[in-house]
Amino acid sequence: MKKNRILTAIILGSFIVINTSCKDYLDLNPISSYNAGSFYSTQSDFSLAVNGAYSELQSLYENNLFYTLEARCDNVNINTDYDYGIVSKFTDDATTSELLTIWERFWVLVDRCNAIIDQIDGGTFDDESYRSYYKGEAYFLRGYAYFQLGCLYGGMPIVDHQMKVSEIKTTVRSTQTETFAFAASDLQQAAELLPESWSSSELGKATKYAAEGILARLYLFQGEYSDAKPLLADIISSVNYEMASSYENCFLDSYDNSPEHVFHIQFTSGGQGNAVPEASAPEQIVSDLFPQAGKSSFLQVSDDLYDSYEDGDLRRDITIQKGYTNNAGVVDTVTCFYVKYAHGTMGTSKYDCDVNLPILRYTDVKLMYAEVLNEESYNATGDAFAILNEVRSRAGLSPLSSSGVPDQDTFRSALMQERRGEFAFEALRWFDLIRTGKALSVINTFLSRTDQESGKYQMQDYQAIFAIPQDELNNNPDTEYMWQNPEY
């Protein structure tokens, strides 16, 4: 795929899906403005366009965002290779290529969603319900993109319709709060338009409950617990979802799109497979879990994460492997790496695995709800404790009680510890640290460890968000409309 910034995505964003696999594209003639013209006219056209939007999430997560967000927190060692190590050391800047790629891909996603939203009311539909559904999916994906962009880079220009390049260049960058408000509005519209469930032939598409869950996550990121509560309660009361009976089942391809999964990024081996499982292991590993070996840029999981699991926690060894044998017969007993997505069917070729990637699990919905309840008021015998202990029970751990968790603040700490172990390698830890105000202290304590070069690297306050990529600033140098984040 071509490199696309906000402006160049608008000029070159001319890919559309030609089947429902979300991985194959028709490369149309380049268009000269942010306008898909009359290409989108029938229900079938819009179905293909929506699939094209979903496909950008595949590219984002299997190659970039999962790795970058894990590397940013205390789950990964600073000596991880390539840009992920730079991100771990907090030495990234406006020229870090991985951060540009993430920026570009989110803007391609926004581009594709705007093309759908602008054209869909004029399209011809055989089934009018799908006009609402496809529009809802576009709002969902655009809202999700703006939520992520706001978290990662701060305030964004609000590009809410198809624009010419000249209009884009004079769209002033909004604040982070305004960006989140725009994302929330999109997610609210999505929840109103999307169905509660899809047919078995359309599993994996966003639903009303996926939109509510991501919106609740956005509200929690802003500390707006009262706004998140009814959304989470609605998902729970829907009885559409339930926690998987075992933790491992959450990450097996045989359980893809199960009631544990509120929203999953879809992958199918045989050409539309997932690169994450085998890219998570050392390049020269010899292992039944990784028959195609691994990748040089695998994430080196920190001992801090490995050791944070309580004795008997079943999640640790499902999530992380410590030590391996390479193809020269050399045994490594210390290196830790993720195996979370490698327990199911592996692809017949490298980077072509079948397992989906979770964006929102029902377990997360319940733990977010427990957090909201605790923020309302601490209750030693309430539902928040019941939820926390339900998650712990599945992990093989004994329940917590008021004797060890005697107040609201200790419950907050217990919940964050539970979230770290439960959601390792699901791109949530960094966001949890930022939204709870713990990032600076946790990260710098982590970086002070001897195995992280004893404080040679440090996080600064301004690094709660990333730099705006230099390529974007070069492309739009007018600082009245676009500018660099402070101190970068």
N, C-alpha and C positions, 0 to 999 in steps of 0.2 A: 504494500500500500504506500502511496505517495505520502511524503511528509506534509502535514497540514497544520498551520497555525490558525488563529481566528480568521484572518483575511484569506490565506491561501486555501483553507478548507472551503471557503465560500466560492473560490474560483475553480478549484479542482475537485470538489466533493461530488463526483459524478459516478459513484458506484451504486449499484442496486442489486439486490439478491435475485437470482434466477431460479432458485428452488427453496424449499423450506428447510434446507440443511443449515442455513445461516453462515455457511463458509464459502460458498461459490458465488462469484460475482460476475455481472455483466459490466464491462468497462465501456460506458457510453462515451460519445464524443464530448470533450471538455465543454463545459458551459461557461459563459463569460460573466455571469452575475449569479447572485445567490437566488436562484430561481429554477426549480425543476420543470417549469413550464407546464405543458399539457401531458407530460409523461404519465403522471398519476391521474387516471381517469376512471378506472373500473375497480370493483372490489378486489379482484385478483391483483391489480397493480399495488393497491395499498397493503395487501397481505404481504407481498414481496418486499415492499418498502419497510414495513414493521420488522420483518425478519432481518433486513439489512441493519436496522438500528440495534437489534439484539446482538447481532454478530460483533458489533464494536465492543460490547462488554466482554466477549470471549477474548478478543485481542488484548484488552486492557488488563484483565485479571490473570490470564495464564502466562503472560510475558512480563508484566510490569508492576501492576499495583500491589498484588499480593506480596511480592518480594520486597518492594520498596517500603511498604508500611511495616512489614515485619522487621526489616533492617533498621528502621528508625527507632525502634524501642529496645527494651532490655531483653528481648527474646533472642537476639542474634549477636554474635561476636563482631568486634570491629575489624578483625582481619579477614572477613569475608571479601571475596574478590570483586573487581569491577566497581561500577557505580554504587552497588549495594554497600560495599565497604566504606565508600565516601560518605554515603548517607548515614551509616552507623557512626562514623567519626564526627559527624556534624561539621564536615569541611566542604560540604556541597555549596554551590553558589549558582548564579544565573546561567552558567555554561554547562552544568551537569546534564549530560545527554538524556539520562533516564527520566529526569523531571520534565524535560521538553517533550519527550515521547508521550508521557502521561497527559500533559497539557493538550497536545495535539489531538490525541484520541478522544478526549472528552469533548473537544470542540467539534470534531467530526460527528460525534453522537448528537450534540446540540443541533448541528446542521441538518442531520437526517430527520430529527424529530420536527424541526421547524418546517421542513419541506412537507411533511405529512400533515401537520396541523393547518398550514396555510391552504392546502389543496383539498382536504378531505370533504369539506362541506359541498364542494362542487362536483364530487365524484358520483358515479352511478353504482348503486349497491343493489344486489339481489336480496340481501337480508339486511334490513335497516339496523338491526341490533349490532351488526359488526361495524357499522359506522361509528357508533358510540364506543365499542370495544377498542377499535384501532386508535381512535383519538385518545382514549384513556391510556393505552399503552404508550403512546407518544408523550403524553403529559407525564406519565410515570417515569419514563427514561430521561426526559429532559429535567424533571425535578430532581431525580437522583444525581444526574450529572452536575447540576448547579449546587446541590448539597455537598458533593465531593469536592468540587472546585473551590467552594467557599471554605471548606475545612482545610484544604491543602494549600491554597494560595491567597486566601483572603477575599476581599471584595472583587466582584467580576463585572464587566460590562453586561447589561441585560439585553441580550439579543433574542427578542421574543417573537420575531417573525423574519421572513426572508428579506434581506436587505442587500442593497448594492454596496460595493466596497467603500464608496465615498461616505455612505451613511454609517457604516461600521466604524470608520476612522474618526467619526465625530460623536460616537456614543461613549459618554464618559463612564469611567469605571465607578461602580457603586461601592458602598461600604459592605463589609461582611454581613452586617445585620440586614441590610437591604437584599443582599444576595440570598440569605437564608429565607427571608420573607417570600421572595419570588419562588424559591424551591418549594416552600410550604404550600403556596397557592397552587402550583402545578400538582403536587401530590394530593391535595384536597380534591382538585378537579378529577384526578385519576381515580380516586376512591369512589367518587360519585358515578363515574362512567363504566368502570370495570366490573365484570361479573364476579360473583363470590367464588366460582370455580369454573374450570373449563372441562370440556369433554376429554376422554382418555386419549384422543388423537391430538390434543393440543396441550398436553401437560407441559409445565415449565414456563408458561406465559404468566405475566403479572396479573394478579387478582386484586380485588378490592382490599383484601387483607394484607397483601404485600405492600400496597400503597399506604395503608394505615400503619403497618409496622415500620416502614422506613420513615414515615412522617413522625412517628413516636420517637424513633432514634434521633431524628433532627431536633425534636423538642428537648430530649434529654441532653443533647449536646449543648443546648442553650440554657439548661437548668430549668426548663419550663415543665415541671412535673405534673402540674394540674392539667395541662393541655395533653400530655402524653397518656394520662391514666385512662380516659374513656376509649381511646383507640386500642390500647393494649387489652382492656377489658372486653372490647368487642371481638377481638381475635380469639381470646380464650373462650368466651361464651358461644362462639360460632360452632364449637365441637367439630370443626373441620380438621383439627390438628391434635397431635399427641406426641409426647416425647418418645423417641425410639426406645425399645426395650433394653438395648445395649449401646454403649457409646460407639463401638466400632461400626455399628450399622449406619450411623450418621454419615459415614464416608465411604460406603461400599456402593459400587455402581448397581448392584442388585437391589439396592434400596433407594435409588435415585427417585426424586419426586414423591417420596413417602410423606406421611402426615407430619414427620419431623421438619420438613422443609417448606417454609413459607415462600421463599424465592430462591431459586437455584439457577446458576448459569449452566446452560445445557451443552454437553459434549457427547459425541458418538465416535467411537474408534472406526477406522477405515477411511480416514480422510478429514474428518471433523473432530479429531481427538484432542485430548487435554495433554499439554506438555508439562504440567506442574509435577505429577508424581515422579517421573524419572529424572526431571531436572532438579529434584530436591536432594539427590544423593551424590556422593563423591564420584568423580569422573571414572575412576578405575575400579569401582566396587565390583566384587563378585558376590552375587546374592540372588536367591530365588525371588525376593521381592522386587529386584531390579534386573530383570533378565537382559536388558539392553544397556546395562551400566548407568552412569549418571552424567553429570555435567560439571565442568570446571568452575562455574560460577554458582554452585550450590550454596545455600545459606548454612553457615556454621552456627548451629544453635548454641546458645550460651549455657555454661554450667549453672548460671544463676537461674535460668528457667528450669533446667533439668532438676536441680536440687530443690526447687520451690514446691514440688509435688510432695504431699504427705506420704508417709509409708503406706503402702497398700493401695494407692490411687491407681486404678486401672487405666486411667487416661494417659499416664506418662508413657508407657511403652507402646501404646497405640499411636501416640503422637510423635515420639522421638526414639531414635535408635542411638545408642552410645557404642562406638567402636565398629570396625568392619575389617574385612580382609580384602586386599586389592589383587589385581590380576598377576602380580609378581609373587603372591603368597605372603606378603608382608602384613602382619596383624597390627592394626591400630586399635588401641584400647580406650582412647580418650575423646576422639572427635565425635561430636553430637550432630545429628541432622534429622530433618523431618521425614517421617514415613507415613504421615497421616492419611494420605490419599493413595497409598501404594498397596493396600491390603486386598483390593478387588481385582478385577480383570485388567491385566496390563496389555497394552497394544502389541501387535506383532511387529511394529516398527517403532523406533524411538520417538518419544513425544507424541504418541497417538493413543492415549489411554481413554477409557470409556467413562470414567467417573465425572460427575458434575461437580461444580464448585459452589459451596454455600455462601449466599449473601445474607440471608436472614433465616435462622433456624427457630423453631418453636421454643426450644430451650432458651434462646436469647429473649424472645417475647416474655417468657415467664420470669426470667431473671430481671429484665427491665421493669416488669410489673412489681416484683419484690422490692426493687430499688425505690420505685415511686411510693409504695406503701410505707417503707421505712422513712422516707423523706417527709411524709405526712406526719407520722408519729411512730416512735419505737413501740413495739408490742411483742413481749416475750413469748406470747402464745398465739400470735396472729398468723395470717397467711404468708407473710414475708418469710418467716422462719420455715413454714411448711414447704414453700417452694425451694428455698435454699437446700433444705434437707432432702427433698426429692431428687435434686440434681446430685447431691453428694451420695445418696444411696445408689444411684446408677453407677457412680464411679467407685463403688465398693468402700465408701467411707462412712464412719459413724456420724450420727446427727450432732449438730451443734445446739446448744441451749443457752439460756440466760446466764448460767454459771460461768461460761467462757466468753460469752458475747453479751455483756451486761447493759449496753446502752446503744444509742443510735450511731455514735461514731465508730464503735467497735464492729457494729453490724456493717457499716459502710466498708470498713477494711476487710472484713470476712467476705463480703460480696465481691469486692474487686479482686481478691485473691482467687476466689472461685472462678470468676470470669477469665482470669489469666490462664488458668489450667484448662478450662473448658474450651476456650476459643483460640488457643495458640495456633498460629498459622491460618487464621481466618480474617486477618487484616483488621482486627478490632482493638488490639491492645493500645496502639498509639492514640487512637481517638479516645479511648477510655482515660488515658493519662492526661490528655489535653483537657477534656471536658470536666474532669474532677479537680483540675488545678494541681495535679501531682507530678506533671511531666518533669519540671526542672529539678526537683529534689530527687525523684526516683532515678532519672537518667544520670545525673551527676554522681549520685551514690554508686550506680552501676559502673560508670566510667572510671571511678576511683579504684576499682578492684585491680589487684595485681595482674590478673589475666586479661585486663583491658588496658594495660600499659599505665596503670596507677595515676590516672588523672591527666595524662598528656593531652587528652581531648576533653572538651566540655561543651555542654549545651548552654546557649545564651537565651534570654527571654524572647528575643525577636525570632528565634528559630522554631517557635510554635507553628509557624507557617513557613512554606518554602519560598524561595525567590521566584519572581516572575521570570520566565526564561528570556535570556538576552535576545534570542532570535525574534521573540514577539516584540520586544522593545525596539529592536532595529527596524522591524516591519512597520511599526507605528510609533515614531519617535516624538510625536507631539505630547509633551508631558501634561498638557491640559486635560487629556483624555485617558492616557495610560502612563503609569509610572511604576517604578520599582518599589517593592516593600522596604520599609525603613531598615537601615543598617546593613542591607545587602550590597 
